[in-house]
Amino acid sequence: MFVMANFLKAIATVFDMVLTVYMWILIARSLISWVNPDPYNPIVRFLYNVTDPVIYRLRRVLPLNFGAFDFAPMIVILAVIFLRILIVDSLLQLAMRIG
């Protein structure tokens, strides 16, 4: 059973890393939106391509633009933090019970 526990720990660690990296990508996209970035820059295109599907879906469901402020990235960051706490901690606790 220790193999299954180690497997769950590995999945939890990888999922935690992926969510952390995505959160930092969202933060970078939010910071870049304060300036006028070159839309043909490969870094800017990468940031928009990775984050736009999630942010666009949230904006369709909830209109979060209040004047010049867009709260959609902040809501997505909070959702990422929620997922990290919910899924990663649950997987680690399950791995501890198995192992």
N, C-alpha and C positions, 0 to 999 in steps of 0.2 A: 504493500500500500504506500510505501514511501515514494515510489516512483510517481504515483498519481498525485501525491502531495507536492512533490517537486515540480511536476508538470503544471499544476495549478498556480504555484508560486511564479513560475516562469511566465505564464500567460498574464498574470496580474502585473508583473513587472513590465512586460512589453506594452501592455495596454496603458499603464500609468505613463510610460515614456511617450507613447504616441499622443496621448491626451495633453501632456505637458508641452510637447513640441507644437501641437495645434493651438494651444492657448497662446504661446509666444508668437506664433504666426499671426493670430488675430490681433494681438497687441501691436505688432509691427505694422499691420495693415491700418489699424486705427491711427497710429502715429503718422504714417505716410499720408493719410487723407487730410491732415492739417495743412500740408504744403501742396503745391501743384506739381505732382510727379509727372515725369515723362511716361506716357502710356505705352511707349514702345520699349521701355527698359525691361530686360528679361526678369529682373527681380520683382518689379512692380507687377508685371503680367503674371508671374508665379503666385504672388501674394493674392491677387484678385481671383485667379483661377481656382485656387485652393479654398478660399473663404467665401466667394460669391454664392455658390449653391446653397450653403446653409443660411447665410444672411438674407439672401433673396427670398427663400421660403418663409423665413420669420417675418420679413417685411410684408409679404403677401397676407399673412394671417393677422399680424398685429401692426398697425401703423405707428411706428415708434419715432417718427420725426417730429420734434417739437421745436419749431423755428430752425435755428442753425445746428441744433444738437440731434445726433442720431444715436439712439440708445440700443440699436440692434446688436452691435458688436459686444456691448457690455452684457446684454442678456445671454448671448451665446457663450461668453466667457463664464458667466455664472452657471450655465448649463453644463459646461465642461467640468467645472469644479464639482458640481453635484454628481456627475457621472463618475468622476475619480473617487469621490468618497463612497458612493453607493456600490459600484462594481468592484473596484480594486480592493477595498476593505473587505467586502463580502467574499471575494475569492481567496484573500489571504486568511480570513477566519476559517473558511471551509478547508483550506489546505492544512491549517493547524489542527483541526479536528480529525482529519483523515490521518495525518502523520503522527 
